[in-house]
Amino acid sequence: MIDNDGRYTLQIYQHGRPHFSGGDKKNGTAQEFRAAVGGSSTHYRVAARPDGHVPLSVWPRVR
């Protein structure tokens, strides 16, 4: 789905991706987190800024 401003989000998940044991993501193991991240891909586009530029990321840079 794309809104009137051209923003969208798309999530792709690997078939058969394992669940977190006990269904509790907050207490997942390093191996469970690797499987969760490695088995998914997320794409999104945000609306252009007033100056016309479209940011590549809306997350602040960590230095």
URURDA-V147410 format. One record per residue. N is the residue number from 1. RES is the residue in one small letter. PSI is psi in degrees with one decimal (999 if undefined). NEAR is the number of other ideal C-beta (glycine too) atoms within 10 Angstrom. Layout:
N,RES,PSI,NEAR  N,RES,PSI,NEAR
This chain:
1,m,137.9,6  2,i,130.6,10  3,d,178.5,9  4,n,-19.7,6  5,d,2.2,10  6,g,10.3,11  7,r,144.2,13  8,y,165.7,12  9,t,145.3,12  10,l,128.0,11  11,q,132.0,9  12,i,128.6,9  13,y,139.5,11  14,q,133.7,12  15,h,132.9,5  16,g,13.0,6  17,r,130.5,11  18,p,149.6,11  19,h,160.9,11  20,f,136.7,15  21,s,136.5,10  22,g,1.4,8  23,g,16.9,6  24,d,98.2,9  25,k,-28.0,11  26,k,-27.8,5  27,n,27.9,9  28,g,156.8,16  29,t,166.8,10  30,a,-39.6,7  31,q,-40.0,9  32,e,-39.9,16  33,f,-40.2,12  34,r,-44.0,11  35,a,-38.2,17  36,a,-45.6,17  37,v,-42.6,10  38,g,-19.8,10  39,g,19.4,14  40,s,157.4,12  41,s,130.9,11  42,t,132.6,10  43,h,145.4,9  44,y,159.5,11  45,r,134.1,15  46,v,163.3,15  47,a,152.9,12  48,a,149.7,13  49,r,166.1,9  50,p,-27.7,6  51,d,2.0,5  52,g,-12.4,6  53,h,142.8,8  54,v,116.9,10  55,p,143.9,11  56,l,-29.4,8  57,s,143.5,8  58,v,0.4,7  59,w,140.4,7  60,p,149.5,6  61,r,137.9,5  62,v,127.0,4  63,r,999,3
